[in-house]
């Protein structure tokens, strides 16, 4: 069962329609387990930065936490949560007019713990304003649909210089047998990526952030996708394939699991 709360109250159809029509806003997504979440500080910082940029408005940590706490107690103990910031009063004809943002929280079924490995197809594309997790998701889903039509599981984006940036709704990393390599390119830096980087650092696993060209992707031992719903091994990119590496995936899952779960309070 899905639950939708607008500013702490049950959302009505008009509020949801306003978001669909205006299509101007940003969001963050997270998994909930036992009414607790991982990376709360990362989510709060993301929401605050984007709200300043899109609305010239200071969304306080107190409000974010209050909205989360209300939603978490209204829904199931385990869930997938999305918090969207938009403004019903926003008018594209007067985009500089000050408006007070609304906070919409939706809760749905929790993501499965074990997700299938992916074979992905690359496409030349860079998201607009990639540093923002904004609601303009049309090209992401369009390219994913194209990839599925061509027999793949998802889409990978590559910049005009041939460097890998990100997947449709996920970040990715590579494993050369000793070091985790994170592609350096304009992309949305995900909360799962940040949690993994912290967990791997705590384990003492070497990590490096550098440009990764599509041409060299096949030279790595393994690759993986990471987003708010968890981790997935990559079976291949275009014609390049990767052999399953259960030990490496187990290490990644352990690094992610080491990050604390917090009940917003």
Buried (B, 14 or more C-beta within 10 A) or exposed (E): EEBBBBBBEEBEEEBBEBBEEBBBBBBBBBBBBEBBBBBBEBBBBBBBBBBEBBBEBEBEBEBBBBBBBBBBEBBBEBBBBBBBBBBBEBEEEEEEEEBEBBBBBBBBEBBEEEBEBBBBBBBEBBBEBBBBBBBBBEBBEBBBEEBEEEEBBBBBBBBEEBBBBBBBBBBBBBBEEEBBBBBBBBBBBBBBBBBBBBBBEEEEBEEEEEBBBBEBBBEBEBBBBBBBBBBBBBBBBBEBEBEEBEEBBEBBBEBBEBBEBEBBE
